[in-house]
């Protein structure tokens, strides 16, 4: 079970994503803005971020760049209506790990979440093992 934060300014879609992930065994917090996400991330550790791109005040690109300065390893999945190649390039350049264009298939989203979490845990396990052997 992973602790996931969903950063989506559409309250209905945020709720849908959060409920779906919760129903599949994850602990989920929702944030309706990047600022709300920052506040929650300050007080709690998350294993993964699902984020929209088009949000008021702080968009997903800026949000990702800020998160990457603090936590370069947390998996970030964009779920957005922006389907142009420039947005995808900017997303990956800012540090996201995967990108889905709305409307999304929820089962595909869950598969991507599972894969991203698996890769993140493998990378973290390798770092822990390397630290263990380097003493």
TARACOR-V673252 format. One line per field, one symbol per residue. burial: + if it has 24 or more other C-alpha atoms within 12 Angstrom, else -. Layout:
burial = ???
//
This chain:
burial = -+++++++++--++--++-++----+++++++++++++-++----++++++++++--+++++++--+-----++++++++-+----++-+++-++++++++-------++-+++-++------------------
//
